[in-house]
């Protein structure tokens, strides 16, 4: 899966799940603020990533995912190799 495919799919999933316009998802935008996430919806985000990409995000790593770019990087670097 290419970086471009990841970005496109993640944006589409998040826009649908959190009912936010995907045009708000700029690489440097803060994920929590843009999606208006509280601690419960943050768990939903982690579950969505895990279910879709088979990528687990431990709490210790979650702190480092501030921007959409961080999220794309994390998914890209942790995707199971085919």
HELIX and SHEET records of a PDB file:
HELIX    1   1 UNK A    3  UNK A   18  1                                  16    
HELIX    2   2 UNK A   22  UNK A   24  5                                   3    
HELIX    3   3 UNK A   31  UNK A   35  1                                   5    
HELIX    4   4 UNK A   39  UNK A   53  1                                  15    
HELIX    5   5 UNK A   59  UNK A   62  1                                   4    
HELIX    6   6 UNK A   68  UNK A   78  1                                  11    
END                                                                             
